[in-house]
Amino acid sequence: MGANASMPSAVTVVLAAGLARRMGQAKPTLPWNGITLLDHVVHTASRADTPVVTVVDHRVRPTTAFWVENPDPSQGVASSIQTGVRWVREHWGAVPVQVLLADQPFVTADDIRRIWDAFEARPDSVHAVRPFYDGIPGHPVVFDARFDAVIFSLAGDRGLGAVWSSRPEVMGVPVAVGKSRPHPATDIDTPADYQQALAWLAQQSE
């Protein structure tokens, strides 16, 4: 898909490609509060006033203006991150990128703004930030173009977690969650996870 001509201050990449073997079907297409799981995450991300690029596989066709297909999602989440970042660099150059996951629906717009604010206030030596929700790493992960070499060194299915504790240019942002809402780092990986998430969603709506 083509990009618009204006240069954004940042771009959000939503990772929605994956084999989902434990779920047994494409997770981004699961129903969620009247829309799909992917559309919910994209809607949340769009409230941060950045363009949203979705990285999908052949089973998913998003409603976003900007998307790119990962030709080989079997290579793991690293390949999806790299596919998204490569697309952003080709269309918008060296803008900061923030990454969200399509199977983490409990990340809020406030969470995204908090991490973006931390990224903008980061020391000069820091090139990537991510939240630690009550000590558990989560998303969004935000990084500048000077972190691209790390992005393109990733392999397999561990993603950025593989490098987070071993590099001096990254920074964790502590975020207190408490018990008032579902944990933002909750992944939906299995049918049981999905049913539990739907139950939490219903409780939030009461």
URKAKA-V831358 format. One record per residue. N is the residue number from 1. RES is the residue in one small letter. SS is DSSP state (helix for helix, strand for strand, loop for the rest). NEAR is the number of other C-alpha atoms within 8 Angstrom. Layout:
<<N & RES & SS & NEAR> <N & RES & SS & NEAR>>
//
This chain:
<<1 & m & loop & 6> <2 & g & loop & 5> <3 & a & loop & 7> <4 & n & loop & 4> <5 & a & loop & 4> <6 & s & loop & 4> <7 & m & loop & 5> <8 & p & loop & 9> <9 & s & loop & 7> <10 & a & strand & 10> <11 & v & strand & 14> <12 & t & strand & 13> <13 & v & strand & 14> <14 & v & strand & 14> <15 & l & strand & 15> <16 & a & strand & 14> <17 & a & loop & 13> <18 & g & loop & 11> <19 & l & loop & 7> <20 & a & loop & 10> <21 & r & loop & 6> <22 & r & loop & 7> <23 & m & loop & 10> <24 & g & loop & 6> <25 & q & loop & 6> <26 & a & loop & 12> <27 & k & helix & 13> <28 & p & helix & 12> <29 & t & helix & 9> <30 & l & loop & 8> <31 & p & strand & 8> <32 & w & strand & 9> <33 & n & loop & 6> <34 & g & loop & 5> <35 & i & strand & 8> <36 & t & strand & 12> <37 & l & helix & 15> <38 & l & helix & 12> <39 & d & helix & 11> <40 & h & helix & 11> <41 & v & helix & 14> <42 & v & helix & 11> <43 & h & helix & 8> <44 & t & helix & 10> <45 & a & helix & 13> <46 & s & helix & 10> <47 & r & loop & 8> <48 & a & loop & 9> <49 & d & loop & 6> <50 & t & loop & 12> <51 & p & strand & 10> <52 & v & strand & 14> <53 & v & strand & 14> <54 & t & strand & 14> <55 & v & strand & 16> <56 & v & strand & 16> <57 & d & loop & 13> <58 & h & loop & 7> <59 & r & loop & 6> <60 & v & loop & 10> <61 & r & loop & 6> <62 & p & loop & 9> <63 & t & loop & 5> <64 & t & loop & 9> <65 & a & loop & 7> <66 & f & strand & 11> <67 & w & strand & 11> <68 & v & strand & 12> <69 & e & strand & 10> <70 & n & loop & 12> <71 & p & loop & 6> <72 & d & loop & 7> <73 & p & helix & 13> <74 & s & helix & 6> <75 & q & helix & 10> <76 & g & loop & 12> <77 & v & helix & 14> <78 & a & helix & 15> <79 & s & helix & 13> <80 & s & helix & 13> <81 & i & helix & 12> <82 & q & helix & 10> <83 & t & helix & 12> <84 & g & helix & 14> <85 & v & helix & 10> <86 & r & helix & 8> <87 & w & helix & 9> <88 & v & helix & 10> <89 & r & helix & 10> <90 & e & helix & 7> <91 & h & helix & 8> <92 & w & helix & 10> <93 & g & loop & 7> <94 & a & loop & 7> <95 & v & loop & 12> <96 & p & strand & 11> <97 & v & strand & 12> <98 & q & strand & 12> <99 & v & strand & 13> <100 & l & strand & 13> <101 & l & strand & 10> <102 & a & loop & 13> <103 & d & loop & 12> <104 & q & loop & 13> <105 & p & loop & 11> <106 & f & loop & 9> <107 & v & loop & 10> <108 & t & loop & 9> <109 & a & helix & 10> <110 & d & helix & 6> <111 & d & helix & 8> <112 & i & helix & 13> <113 & r & helix & 9> <114 & r & helix & 8> <115 & i & helix & 15> <116 & w & helix & 9> <117 & d & helix & 8> <118 & a & helix & 10> <119 & f & helix & 11> <120 & e & helix & 6> <121 & a & loop & 6> <122 & r & loop & 8> <123 & p & loop & 5> <124 & d & loop & 5> <125 & s & loop & 5> <126 & v & loop & 11> <127 & h & loop & 12> <128 & a & strand & 13> <129 & v & strand & 15> <130 & r & strand & 14> <131 & p & strand & 14> <132 & f & strand & 12> <133 & y & strand & 14> <134 & d & loop & 9> <135 & g & loop & 7> <136 & i & strand & 7> <137 & p & strand & 9> <138 & g & strand & 11> <139 & h & strand & 13> <140 & p & strand & 11> <141 & v & strand & 13> <142 & v & strand & 14> <143 & f & strand & 13> <144 & d & loop & 12> <145 & a & helix & 8> <146 & r & helix & 7> <147 & f & helix & 10> <148 & d & helix & 8> <149 & a & helix & 7> <150 & v & helix & 7> <151 & i & helix & 11> <152 & f & loop & 7> <153 & s & loop & 6> <154 & l & loop & 10> <155 & a & loop & 10> <156 & g & loop & 10> <157 & d & loop & 8> <158 & r & loop & 10> <159 & g & helix & 11> <160 & l & helix & 9> <161 & g & helix & 7> <162 & a & helix & 8> <163 & v & loop & 7> <164 & w & loop & 8> <165 & s & loop & 6> <166 & s & loop & 5> <167 & r & loop & 7> <168 & p & loop & 6> <169 & e & loop & 8> <170 & v & strand & 10> <171 & m & strand & 9> <172 & g & strand & 8> <173 & v & strand & 10> <174 & p & strand & 9> <175 & v & strand & 9> <176 & a & loop & 6> <177 & v & loop & 9> <178 & g & loop & 6> <179 & k & loop & 5> <180 & s & loop & 5> <181 & r & loop & 7> <182 & p & loop & 8> <183 & h & loop & 8> <184 & p & loop & 12> <185 & a & loop & 12> <186 & t & loop & 9> <187 & d & loop & 7> <188 & i & loop & 11> <189 & d & loop & 11> <190 & t & loop & 8> <191 & p & helix & 9> <192 & a & helix & 6> <193 & d & helix & 10> <194 & y & helix & 10> <195 & q & helix & 8> <196 & q & helix & 8> <197 & a & helix & 9> <198 & l & helix & 9> <199 & a & helix & 8> <200 & w & helix & 9> <201 & l & helix & 9> <202 & a & helix & 8> <203 & q & helix & 7> <204 & q & helix & 7> <205 & s & helix & 5> <206 & e & loop & 4>>
//
